[in-house]
Amino acid sequence: MGSVDPAVVERWRSLLDQDPAEREVQRFLEQHPSLVVGDQASSPLGGLVFTQPRLQGLGARQFPDFLWLDTTGGALAPVLIEIERPGKAWFTKRGDLTGQFHQAHQQLGDWRAWFLEAENQLLFRRTYVDWLGDFRSRPLLPRYHLVYGRNTEFDADDTGKRAGRRFVTPRRHETLSTHDELTPRSGDTGLCTVNLDTLGRLRVRALEPSFTVEEAPEGLLRRADTPTKAVREVPGWSEEKQTQVLSEWRRRATTLRQQQVS
């Protein structure tokens, strides 16, 4: 294992200080999925982080910004993440939680209600899990994470009122954090950001420099097109390295698809 890349942290802090739009934050996190997962013991199933995954039946704007699957322990834990614009305030001048915060927090409740339906759980497994492995014996235990605002709102609180309200607001299996608290995983994680659209097409959006085709899940290689654009955008990869990875991807994907047919 290595250490956290200080360059990523520095660019992340710089972006936040510019009060970026939500789409800019989304794109940066797609390029650096280790920030989405965070520096914790568990790793995403298959090294995959889904961007803007759809939950069928919810509205067009009610899907999470990110999703990854945690298989640590006896359950299968989808981790659903909502990213709001960093400039949004947690609190009013009176110290009450803002309407914007309540609206963002309610999305986590909508996802929770969606997972309470057995039919939706089966649909989720077919869409995001079954092609990555057999986890039918594991119960689904979703977790929910809202990333909202900046630390400055709490740093300026000399009464502790804001920290107290933040502490009691999360429901079970929820995490509420600021953008400043997102910390990239340390070491060579080899994560891959993917998007699964409404037609079931799997597209690779970004690869970390430590990604290797050899460790990529077979389901990804079978379903996704060759990620030429994503490979060309990996920081630090030479043209020779890019060509090598693309060639190896095509070779393994072809072999796996032929095995599937036969």
N, C-alpha and C positions, 0 to 999 in steps of 0.2 A: 504494500500500500504506500502511496505517496502522500503529499500534502495538498492542501487546497491551493488552487491556482490563484495567486494574488492579482494577476492581470484581470481575471474574470470579475473578481470582487471589486477592483478599482473601477472597471467599466460599468458595473452595475450601480455603484454608488454615484458615479458621474451622471448616469442616465436618470436616476431618481431625483437628483438635484435640479434637473431641467424641467421638472413637473411634466413628464411625458404623458401623451394620450394613452389610453388603455391598449390600443392596437400596437403601439411601439413597445410597450411592456410585454405584450403577448409574443411579439416577434423575437425579442431578445431572449425570453425564456425558452422559446422553441429552439433557439440556437444553443442554449446552455441548459439542457434538461436537468443537470445535476443540481441546479438551484431549485427546481421544482420538487425534486425528491428530498433534498435536504441531507444534512450530514447525520444520518442515523444508521442503525445496524442493518436494517432490512434493505433489500434491493428490489427493483421492479422485476416482475416476471418477464423473462426473455430480454431484459434490458430495455424494455419498450415504455415510452411515455407517450400517451395519446394526447393530441391537441384537438380541442373543440369536439369531444366525442358526443354523439347524439344519443339521447334517451328517448326512444320512440314513444310518442303520445304526449310528450311535453311540448310547450310552445317553441317557436323557432329561436327565441332568445333565452330559453331556460336551460340550455345545456351547459355543462361545466366548461371551464377553460382548459383544464388538464385532467387526466386520469392516469393512474398507474395501479398495478395489481401487486399487493403484498401477500406472499404465501408463507410468511413466517408464522410458525405455530400451527395450530390445528384447523384454523379457518382460512377462508379466502377473503381477503380484505380489499375491495376496490377503494382507492383513495381518490375522492372527487374534490377538485380544487377550483375555487372561484377567485379570480384576480380582478380587483377594482383599480381604478386610477389612483396613483399614489397621493395626488393632491386632495382627495376627498377627506373630509373631517369626520372623526369619530364623534365629536362632542359639539354641542352648542355652547354659547358663552355662559349659559347657566350650568353647564356640566352634564346635561342630558344627552343621551345617544341621539344622533341626528336621524332624520327620516331616511336619508340616503343609506345610512348604515343599516337601519332596520330592513330596508328593501333588499339590500345585498344579503343580509343574514337570512331573510326569508327564503332565498333561493336554496339554501342548504336544507331548509324544512321541506321544500317542494321535492328535492331529490330523495329525502328520507321517506316521504309519503309514497313516492314512486316505487321504491324498493320494498315497501310493505306488501305489494301485490305479487302473489306467487307467479303469475303469468309474466310479469315484468322481470322477475329474477331469472326465469328460464330464457327469456329473450336476451337478457344481458349476457348470460353464459354462452349462448349460441353466437352472439355478436363479437364478444371480446375475449372469451376464455377458451372455448372448446378447441379452437385451432392451435392453441399454445400448449395443450396438455390435458390430461384427464384429471379433473378436480371435482368430479361429481360427488364424491363422498364428503367434500368439505362444505360446511355451511357458509353462506355469504354473510360477511359482517362489515358492511360499508363504514368508511370513515369520511369525515367532511372537514374541509379546510378552507377558511376564508382569509385571504390576504388583502389587507385594507390599511390605507393611510401610512403615516410615518411615526417614528419614535418621538419626534419633537413634541407631540401632543401630551405625551406622558412625562417627558423630561421636564416640562414646564409646570407640572402638577405638584404643588408643594403640600396639598392637603391629603393626597392619596385617594381622593374620591374617584377619579377616573380609573385608576388601577383597580380599585375595588369593584367598580361596575363592569370592567372588562373581565374580571375574575369570575363573576357570577353569571355572566351572559351566556357562555357556551353551554349547549346541551350535551348529553352523553355522546361520546364518539366525535365530538367537534373540536377543532383547533382554530383559534382566532389569532392571527399574527399580523404584524406590520410588514411592509416591504423590506425594511431594514433588517428584519430578523431572518430573511431567507439567506441561508448559508449553503454554498455548494458542497456536495459530497467530496470527501478527500480520496485521493488515490485514483487509479486507472479504472473507471467505472464502465467505459465503453457503451454509454447509453445512446439510444436512438429515438428521435422524435418522429412519430408517425401520425397520419390522419386516415381515419376510416370513414369514407363518405356515405351518403344515404343509399348509394347503389352497391355498397359493399366493396368498393375499390380501396385498396390499401396503398397509400403513398408515403414515401419517406421524405420528411421535411428537413431533417438535420441529423448529422452524426457527430459524436464527440471524437476528438483526435485519437483516443485510445480504442475506438471501435475496431473489431476484427470480424471478418466474414466467418472465420472458423467458429466463433462463439455465438454467432447470430442464430436465433431460433429457426428451425426448419419451416415453421408456419409463415414466418416473415419472408423467407426466400422463395417459397412457393407462390405466395399471393401478390407480393409487391413487384412492380416494374423495376428494372435496373435503375438505381437512384443516381443517375448521372449528375444532375444539378446539385444534389446534396453533397456528393463526393467532391465535386469541384469547389465547393465552398468551405470544406473543412480547413480550419486554420492550421498552418504549419505543414500540410501535406504537399510534397513536391509533385510535379506532373508525373514523374515515374511512379510514385506511390499511388496516386489517383488511378492511373492506368492499371496498375497491379490489382488494386482493390476491385475495380470494375470488372476486370477479366475473371477474377476469382468468384465474384458474385454471379456472373453469367454462367460460369462452369458449374457451380454448386446448384444454382437454381434449375438449370437444365436437367441435371442428374436427378434431383428430387422430383421434378415434375414427371420425368420418364418412369421413375419408380412408382409414383402414384398411379399412373395409367396402367402399368403392368400389374 
